[in-house]
Amino acid sequence: MDLHIKLKEILTERNITQKQLVEMTGLRPAAISELVNNQRTSITKMHITKICEALDIKRIEDILELVED
């Protein structure tokens, strides 16, 4: 199993750029890029919290999902 962050899909649906998300969250551009491209090996509660607050996401399953390898 692998944890998939659905951030790329969410940003596309909402027509939001990575740069805009950086400005909305205050997270580093590299961190946002890694999360969008599912290249991040660890993710913090702070990252998820800031992103969910910025994008008004209330349910964790709307941004994270477990997928079969």
HELIX and SHEET records of a PDB file:
HELIX    1   1 LEU A    7  ARG A   14  1                                   8    
HELIX    2   2 GLN A   18  THR A   25  1                                   8    
HELIX    3   3 PRO A   29  VAL A   36  1                                   8    
HELIX    4   4 LYS A   45  LEU A   55  1                                  11    
HELIX    5   5 ILE A   60  ASP A   62  5                                   3    
SHEET    1   A 2 ASP A   2  ILE A   5  0                                        
SHEET    2   A 2 LEU A  64  VAL A  67 -1                                        
END                                                                             
